[in-house]
Amino acid sequence: MALKIRLLDKKDSELVEQLWQNRKVREFLGGIPSLDDINRNFNKMIQRKNDYYFVASYNEKNIGILSVDKYHDNENYEISVLS
């Protein structure tokens, strides 16, 4: 049994889509966005240079996404988890 963390990649679009369409995950994040919004945001996620997105997997199964990105004040960073 092993927990692995790796950088988010283009091949992870399905995982992002599943998480962003999950009502429990999105309950306090403004609800479920449209597929166009999900795809647009995913493309931004994999192209960012100063923000970091990781896929966490346990026993070879993807279990969520970790992010380290700028907070709303554009000065500090925050760590978020979608699972």
Protein Blocks (a to p, Z undefined) as FASTA:
>chain_A
ZZddddddfklmmmmmmmmmpmklmmmnopaadfklmmmmmmmmmmpmkbccddddeehi
afbdcdddddfkomaccddddZZ
